[in-house]
């Protein structure tokens, strides 16, 4: 684990706010989880890529920054199973899957942030949500100091909602997500219809 004192967060938040964290704990491997000190929940902030994180004070809280990396892909007869560490970039994941011929996440392209933030907000766009593909989230529980495997139902996903925004807020860290993407793929093109627009085909 890297411990950095007086860490500038200006380039680690999308609003580019000038603020300093007295201590940043960067977690580079799962072994680092055991080195996180016991902290008052009100005195620290778990930071991914800083998208939509607004620091309003000159002195920010202590920062815990998961930087876990790694993507592994397996498959069965019907689906690809993609396991992704929480520190990976979300859009890079979508791009990588498309390049490998693994489809399904296209509607969620260009959403900024880390993979670990995706289940917190249950990100969504154009009629598709993260929860449509999530089969498991691995979550490190600060109190028990163990990693718990939560299935999609356990995560209590809703519209821009999850257990990680509510009951589990600041009580642990997402370390990995597992996605199931179908081999027989149909693009999700219904969004315009749902919003009341209709595109008429043209013949030339």
Backbone bond lengths (Angstrom), bond angles and torsions (degrees), N, CA, C in turn:
res aa  C-N    CA-C-N  psi(-1)  N-CA   C-N-CA  omega(-1)  CA-C   N-CA-C  phi
1 X - - - 1.457 - - 1.521 109.86 -
2 X 1.325 115.36 135.78 1.456 120.30 175.57 1.527 109.84 -92.40
3 X 1.311 116.87 132.19 1.451 122.86 175.62 1.523 107.52 -116.21
4 X 1.326 116.07 117.09 1.458 121.28 -177.73 1.523 108.76 -120.43
5 X 1.312 116.45 125.47 1.463 121.12 179.43 1.530 110.56 -94.11
6 X 1.323 115.42 149.93 1.473 122.75 179.15 1.533 110.20 50.50
7 X 1.323 114.03 56.55 1.470 120.85 -175.51 1.532 109.85 -88.97
8 X 1.334 116.62 122.97 1.463 121.20 177.55 1.527 110.17 -73.80
9 X 1.324 115.69 129.24 1.461 120.78 -179.90 1.524 112.71 -100.65
10 X 1.321 116.96 7.26 1.462 119.72 -174.42 1.526 111.92 -57.11
11 X 1.312 116.89 -41.09 1.465 120.24 -178.67 1.525 111.96 -96.94
12 X 1.319 115.70 15.87 1.461 120.76 178.87 1.527 111.45 -122.30
13 X 1.329 116.09 21.73 1.467 120.30 171.97 1.522 108.33 -146.24
14 X 1.315 116.89 142.28 1.460 121.53 -171.13 1.523 112.90 -67.44
15 X 1.347 118.15 -17.89 1.456 120.77 177.33 1.531 112.41 -87.59
16 X 1.351 116.16 -4.65 1.462 121.62 177.01 1.531 112.32 58.42
17 X 1.333 115.73 33.95 1.458 120.94 -179.76 1.531 109.68 -74.58
18 X 1.326 116.32 135.28 1.460 121.01 177.78 1.523 109.06 -80.51
19 X 1.290 115.91 109.98 1.462 121.45 177.53 1.523 108.40 -154.00
20 X 1.312 116.20 159.02 1.464 121.33 -175.53 1.516 109.55 -127.61
21 X 1.312 115.88 134.41 1.460 121.43 172.83 1.529 108.80 -94.65
22 X 1.322 118.14 132.59 1.462 119.22 179.66 1.525 113.07 -61.61
23 X 1.344 115.86 -33.58 1.469 120.51 178.33 1.529 108.66 -146.47
24 X 1.313 115.64 134.59 1.460 121.36 170.99 1.515 109.24 -117.94
25 X 1.323 116.15 126.26 1.466 121.97 174.22 1.525 107.22 -102.85
26 X 1.322 116.73 112.35 1.463 120.07 177.55 1.521 109.54 -100.90
27 X 1.313 115.35 122.91 1.462 121.47 -177.16 1.521 109.05 -98.00
28 X 1.315 116.59 114.72 1.461 121.00 -176.92 1.515 113.38 -101.10
29 X 1.318 117.04 -17.45 1.464 120.86 179.05 1.522 108.68 -148.17
30 X 1.311 115.87 163.53 1.466 119.95 -179.85 1.520 111.61 -62.81
31 X 1.314 117.64 -26.34 1.470 120.69 177.96 1.527 111.00 -62.70
32 X 1.329 115.87 -28.18 1.463 119.61 -178.76 1.523 112.81 -68.23
33 X 1.317 117.40 -19.91 1.465 120.11 -177.74 1.527 111.80 -58.88
34 X 1.320 116.50 -37.05 1.463 120.28 -177.74 1.524 112.33 -70.61
35 X 1.337 117.12 -13.17 1.455 120.73 -178.51 1.522 113.01 -94.22
36 X 1.324 117.33 -2.97 1.460 119.17 178.79 1.524 109.01 -68.46
37 X 1.309 119.04 125.59 1.471 120.15 179.74 1.524 110.57 -72.28
38 X 1.318 116.28 160.23 1.458 120.53 174.99 1.527 108.62 -70.74
39 X 1.329 115.93 122.98 1.450 121.31 -176.08 1.519 110.42 -125.26
40 X 1.309 116.50 147.14 1.461 121.45 172.91 1.526 107.44 -66.89
41 X 1.332 116.86 130.33 1.462 121.71 -174.98 1.516 113.29 -57.27
42 X 1.326 117.48 -24.81 1.455 120.65 -178.63 1.528 112.55 -85.54
43 X 1.316 116.78 -4.66 1.468 119.70 -172.85 1.521 113.12 -111.45
44 X 1.319 117.96 8.21 1.460 118.88 177.68 1.515 110.36 -140.52
45 X 1.334 114.72 163.58 1.456 121.54 -178.42 1.516 107.81 -139.47
46 X 1.334 116.67 132.85 1.454 121.61 177.75 1.522 107.84 -90.56
47 X 1.312 116.93 117.97 1.461 122.41 -171.95 1.513 111.22 -115.10
48 X 1.342 115.52 125.45 1.457 120.08 172.76 1.515 109.55 -89.19
49 X 1.337 116.21 -107.36 1.462 119.95 177.60 1.525 112.05 -98.91
50 X 1.322 117.05 4.77 1.452 120.41 174.70 1.510 115.04 78.86
51 X 1.333 117.28 14.51 1.454 120.18 178.34 1.522 109.95 -68.68
52 X 1.317 115.67 123.29 1.470 122.29 179.71 1.527 113.19 62.42
53 X 1.327 116.80 21.12 1.464 120.43 171.86 1.519 107.85 -92.61
54 X 1.311 116.80 118.70 1.463 121.49 -176.20 1.522 109.32 -112.30
55 X 1.311 116.82 113.60 1.461 122.32 177.60 1.522 108.43 -96.07
56 X 1.319 116.76 116.29 1.463 120.50 -172.57 1.532 112.80 -97.11
57 X 1.312 117.96 -12.39 1.462 121.44 -179.85 1.526 110.41 -108.13
58 X 1.317 115.70 154.34 1.464 120.76 178.85 1.525 110.96 -62.90
59 X 1.331 115.36 -38.29 1.462 120.93 176.87 1.522 108.77 -103.18
60 X 1.310 116.71 117.91 1.463 122.70 -179.36 1.530 109.84 -86.05
61 X 1.318 117.72 168.91 1.468 119.78 174.89 1.529 111.41 -69.04
62 X 1.309 115.21 173.45 1.463 120.22 167.57 1.525 107.88 -60.09
63 X 1.317 116.98 138.11 1.465 121.86 -176.96 1.522 110.26 -110.17
64 X 1.327 115.35 132.65 1.464 121.39 168.91 1.521 106.32 -110.68
65 X 1.313 117.00 120.06 1.460 120.94 -174.64 1.529 110.52 -120.03
66 X 1.335 117.75 103.60 1.465 119.92 174.95 1.530 110.10 -69.75
67 X 1.311 116.53 127.00 1.462 121.05 179.36 1.527 110.02 -125.29
68 X 1.331 116.42 33.34 1.466 121.12 -179.16 1.530 109.56 -66.16
69 X 1.317 116.08 137.24 1.454 121.13 -178.79 1.529 110.77 -126.49
70 X 1.313 114.85 152.18 1.462 120.08 174.57 1.516 112.34 137.34
71 X 1.324 115.14 139.08 1.464 122.56 176.10 1.522 107.55 -134.50
72 X 1.319 116.59 129.63 1.462 120.51 174.42 1.527 108.76 -128.81
73 X 1.329 115.43 144.61 1.460 121.23 -175.87 1.523 109.39 -128.70
74 X 1.311 115.62 129.93 1.460 121.48 172.32 1.524 107.52 -128.27
75 X 1.298 116.91 177.69 1.461 118.75 -179.26 1.521 111.28 -153.34
76 X 1.324 114.61 156.45 1.450 121.55 169.69 1.521 107.34 -123.99
77 X 1.310 118.12 -163.74 1.459 120.06 -175.12 1.524 113.13 -64.43
78 X 1.332 116.60 -28.88 1.467 119.35 -171.72 1.525 114.82 -116.73
79 X 1.335 117.29 -20.83 1.467 119.34 -171.09 1.517 112.80 -138.79
80 X 1.323 114.76 155.46 1.453 122.39 165.53 1.530 107.55 -95.22
81 X 1.317 116.36 135.90 1.461 121.66 175.96 1.525 107.72 -109.09
82 X 1.329 115.18 116.83 1.460 121.02 -175.56 1.526 108.66 -112.15
83 X 1.329 116.16 115.95 1.463 122.27 177.71 1.525 108.23 -103.07
84 X 1.335 115.79 125.30 1.458 120.13 -171.51 1.528 110.34 -131.72
85 X 1.328 116.55 129.40 1.457 121.04 175.98 1.524 110.00 -68.52
86 X 1.321 115.90 149.99 1.462 120.79 -170.06 1.521 113.98 -69.65
87 X 1.326 118.66 -18.59 1.445 120.66 -178.58 1.520 114.44 -85.57
88 X 1.331 117.03 -3.64 1.460 119.94 177.64 1.534 110.35 -70.58
89 X 1.332 116.42 153.51 1.455 121.57 176.94 1.526 110.19 -78.73
90 X 1.326 116.61 134.15 1.465 120.02 -174.80 1.533 112.06 -63.61
91 X 1.328 117.98 -50.20 1.464 119.63 -177.23 1.524 111.19 -63.48
92 X 1.328 116.99 -36.82 1.467 119.79 177.10 1.525 110.45 -62.33
93 X 1.329 116.87 -35.98 1.462 120.35 176.73 1.528 110.44 -63.13
94 X 1.332 116.85 -47.46 1.461 120.59 179.87 1.525 109.98 -58.52
95 X 1.325 116.48 -46.80 1.462 121.54 -179.62 1.520 111.35 -60.66
96 X 1.330 116.41 -44.27 1.461 120.80 -179.14 1.523 111.22 -62.75
97 X 1.324 116.76 -41.81 1.471 119.98 179.11 1.525 111.01 -63.08
98 X 1.323 117.32 -45.10 1.461 121.14 -179.85 1.520 110.64 -61.15
99 X 1.314 116.94 -42.72 1.462 120.91 -179.80 1.522 111.81 -63.86
100 X 1.322 116.71 -26.66 1.466 121.17 179.26 1.528 111.85 -90.59
101 X 1.323 116.79 2.56 1.464 120.02 -179.13 1.513 113.40 78.42
102 X 1.338 116.62 20.16 1.464 121.77 177.95 1.527 106.97 -103.10
103 X 1.313 115.46 107.15 1.461 120.35 -171.27 1.524 112.50 -102.48
104 X 1.329 114.79 163.81 1.463 120.98 176.23 1.512 113.59 133.25
105 X 1.340 116.99 -29.95 1.461 120.59 -175.05 1.524 113.23 -95.05
106 X 1.344 117.73 2.79 1.465 120.75 -171.32 1.522 113.20 -55.54
107 X 1.320 117.84 -39.16 1.465 120.35 -177.89 1.526 112.32 -65.62
108 X 1.317 116.42 -17.67 1.464 121.15 -178.79 1.527 112.28 -99.60
109 X 1.334 116.89 12.69 1.460 120.63 177.37 1.523 110.07 -67.23
110 X 1.320 114.86 154.33 1.469 124.00 175.17 1.528 113.92 69.46
111 X 1.328 117.82 6.31 1.463 119.11 171.64 1.529 107.02 -76.64
112 X 1.328 117.81 120.65 1.468 119.54 -176.05 1.524 112.01 -74.27
113 X 1.321 115.23 157.57 1.458 119.91 174.91 1.513 113.16 118.03
114 X 1.306 115.13 178.46 1.460 121.83 -177.65 1.521 110.99 -91.58
115 X 1.315 115.30 163.25 1.469 120.92 177.11 1.525 110.57 -61.65
116 X 1.335 117.18 -36.24 1.456 120.20 -179.31 1.511 113.61 -64.98
117 X 1.337 117.15 -24.20 1.462 120.48 178.58 1.527 112.18 -81.02
118 X 1.331 116.97 -21.09 1.468 120.87 -174.79 1.527 113.61 -58.46
119 X 1.336 119.78 -47.24 1.466 118.82 178.78 1.523 113.73 -72.03
120 X 1.318 118.16 -26.57 1.467 120.40 -179.83 1.524 109.99 -59.90
121 X 1.319 115.19 -48.32 1.458 121.76 -177.29 1.524 112.01 -92.17
122 X 1.351 116.49 -9.20 1.462 120.86 -169.80 1.522 108.95 47.06
123 X 1.329 114.94 62.86 1.455 121.05 -174.42 1.528 111.17 -55.00
124 X 1.310 115.07 149.50 1.454 119.36 -179.10 1.511 111.72 -156.01
125 X 1.336 115.62 156.60 1.462 121.22 176.77 1.525 108.62 -166.95
126 X 1.316 115.74 141.45 1.464 122.50 172.66 1.524 112.85 52.80
127 X 1.313 115.70 45.54 1.455 120.40 174.39 1.506 116.02 81.98
128 X 1.334 117.65 7.97 1.469 121.94 -178.95 1.524 108.49 -126.62
129 X 1.331 116.50 141.52 1.455 121.77 176.79 1.519 110.19 -126.36
130 X 1.321 115.35 156.09 1.466 121.50 175.79 1.522 111.25 -52.30
131 X 1.314 116.85 -42.25 1.463 122.04 -176.25 1.527 112.86 -62.50
132 X 1.342 117.62 -18.87 1.467 120.37 178.43 1.521 111.74 -63.93
133 X 1.323 117.03 -24.60 1.463 121.50 -174.70 1.524 113.50 -118.14
134 X 1.326 117.46 -14.27 1.458 120.38 -175.17 1.529 111.36 -72.07
135 X 1.315 116.89 130.76 1.458 120.67 174.11 1.526 111.59 -115.22
136 X 1.349 116.92 -19.25 1.461 118.50 179.58 1.527 110.49 -162.01
137 X 1.332 114.76 143.93 1.465 121.80 172.20 1.527 107.26 -126.40
138 X 1.317 116.37 126.28 1.464 120.96 174.88 1.528 108.31 -92.00
139 X 1.324 115.26 128.34 1.462 121.62 -171.36 1.523 109.96 -134.25
140 X 1.341 116.01 124.62 1.464 121.07 179.14 1.520 109.12 -85.65
141 X 1.314 115.43 120.04 1.467 122.43 -177.97 1.526 109.28 -89.89
142 X 1.332 116.44 118.53 1.463 120.22 -178.64 1.526 112.12 -60.78
143 X 1.321 117.58 -38.68 1.466 120.42 -173.77 1.520 112.56 -70.07
144 X 1.333 117.35 -44.15 1.471 120.40 -178.79 1.521 112.45 -92.35
145 X 1.361 115.68 -12.77 1.464 121.88 -178.19 1.535 111.67 57.32
146 X 1.316 114.21 40.72 1.460 120.97 178.05 1.525 109.18 -133.44
147 X 1.342 115.38 158.32 1.459 120.72 175.41 1.528 108.65 -93.52
148 X 1.311 115.79 125.69 1.455 121.89 178.90 1.524 109.58 -106.51
149 X 1.324 115.89 140.76 1.462 121.50 179.77 1.526 108.32 -101.82
150 X 1.314 116.65 113.34 1.456 122.44 -177.50 1.524 109.65 -106.01
151 X 1.336 116.56 127.90 1.458 117.82 174.67 1.520 109.61 -79.97
152 X 1.302 116.03 176.34 1.466 119.92 -174.41 1.524 111.90 -59.41
153 X 1.309 117.07 -38.67 1.469 119.74 179.77 1.518 111.25 -66.42
154 X 1.335 117.00 -38.41 1.473 121.13 178.48 1.528 111.88 -59.97
155 X 1.332 116.76 -29.17 1.464 121.09 -174.82 1.525 113.19 -75.85
156 X 1.337 117.47 -9.97 1.474 122.23 177.67 1.523 111.85 52.15
157 X 1.317 115.66 49.47 1.454 120.54 -179.24 1.528 111.20 -67.73
158 X 1.311 115.57 139.83 1.446 123.26 172.21 1.510 107.55 -144.85
159 X 1.320 117.19 -169.21 1.454 120.03 179.18 1.527 109.19 -67.36
160 X 1.329 116.04 109.03 1.468 124.48 -177.21 1.527 111.23 54.96
161 X 1.322 115.91 34.22 1.464 121.64 -176.97 1.520 110.38 -135.54
162 X 1.323 115.17 154.74 1.459 121.94 173.02 1.516 108.53 -165.69
163 X 1.302 115.98 170.17 1.468 121.05 176.86 1.531 110.82 -64.98
164 X 1.336 116.69 -23.63 1.466 120.78 -177.03 1.529 111.98 -74.34
165 X 1.329 117.36 -20.64 1.462 121.19 175.89 1.516 111.79 -86.89
166 X 1.308 116.36 -14.72 1.458 120.53 -172.42 1.526 111.21 -121.08
167 X 1.309 117.20 -97.49 1.469 121.05 -173.80 1.529 113.11 -57.98
168 X 1.331 116.89 -35.71 1.467 120.75 -175.96 1.528 113.06 -96.66
169 X 1.313 118.63 8.93 1.462 120.94 -176.21 1.531 111.04 -60.19
170 X 1.340 115.58 124.04 1.467 123.45 179.16 1.531 113.53 59.05
171 X 1.325 116.46 21.09 1.462 119.94 176.77 1.523 112.47 -106.93
172 X 1.316 116.47 3.38 1.449 119.89 -179.82 1.518 110.85 178.40
173 X 1.324 115.69 -176.17 1.465 122.13 -175.56 1.525 109.28 -132.82
174 X 1.320 115.83 132.00 1.467 120.58 173.02 1.529 108.29 -73.09
175 X 1.318 116.37 128.59 1.463 120.51 -177.57 1.525 113.07 -107.80
176 X 1.340 116.60 -28.68 1.470 119.56 -175.97 1.522 109.18 -161.31
177 X 1.327 115.61 149.19 1.466 120.08 172.53 1.516 108.55 -124.60
178 X 1.331 115.60 152.07 1.463 121.98 176.60 1.518 108.69 -122.10
179 X 1.325 115.19 129.12 1.463 121.81 -177.55 1.520 109.58 -119.05
180 X 1.324 116.02 145.02 1.460 121.93 175.87 1.518 108.29 -116.41
181 X 1.349 115.82 117.79 1.455 121.67 -176.30 1.525 109.64 -118.31
182 X 1.328 117.38 126.80 1.470 120.47 -172.87 1.522 112.77 -70.62
183 X 1.317 116.18 142.82 1.457 120.79 176.04 1.529 110.76 -73.75
184 X 1.325 116.20 -36.89 1.472 119.85 174.35 1.515 106.79 -88.93
185 X 1.323 115.52 103.50 1.459 121.82 -167.68 1.514 111.97 -111.78
186 X 1.307 115.25 136.44 1.456 121.44 172.30 1.526 107.98 -123.94
187 X 1.337 117.96 127.83 1.467 118.97 -179.99 1.514 111.83 -63.51
188 X 1.314 116.72 145.97 1.460 122.79 178.55 1.526 107.27 -90.23
189 X 1.327 116.90 103.97 1.451 121.75 -174.11 1.515 112.75 -118.86
190 X 1.314 117.01 15.21 1.461 120.57 -172.81 1.518 113.99 -85.94
191 X 1.315 118.54 -5.24 1.466 120.03 -171.72 1.522 112.98 -59.62
192 X 1.325 118.17 -44.08 1.463 120.54 -179.11 1.527 111.55 -62.98
193 X 1.316 116.58 -35.85 1.463 120.23 178.14 1.523 110.15 -66.52
194 X 1.330 116.23 -39.41 1.455 119.52 -178.25 1.522 111.91 -66.87
195 X 1.308 117.19 -27.76 1.458 120.12 -178.24 1.521 112.88 -93.15
196 X 1.334 116.68 4.67 1.458 119.73 174.33 1.508 114.80 93.84
197 X 1.326 118.09 5.28 1.454 121.05 178.73 1.520 109.25 -101.69
198 X 1.303 114.35 148.84 1.450 118.87 177.63 1.514 108.41 -136.57
199 X 1.316 116.32 130.10 1.465 120.78 178.61 1.512 108.25 -100.56
200 X 1.308 116.98 117.45 1.444 121.63 179.97 1.527 110.17 -83.11
201 X 1.338 117.79 134.29 1.468 119.40 176.82 1.516 110.75 -68.06
202 X 1.317 116.33 146.33 1.450 121.14 177.83 1.526 109.79 -117.63
203 X 1.284 114.94 142.11 1.463 120.33 178.59 1.526 108.27 -108.45
204 X 1.312 115.54 136.61 1.462 120.39 -179.46 1.522 109.16 -119.12
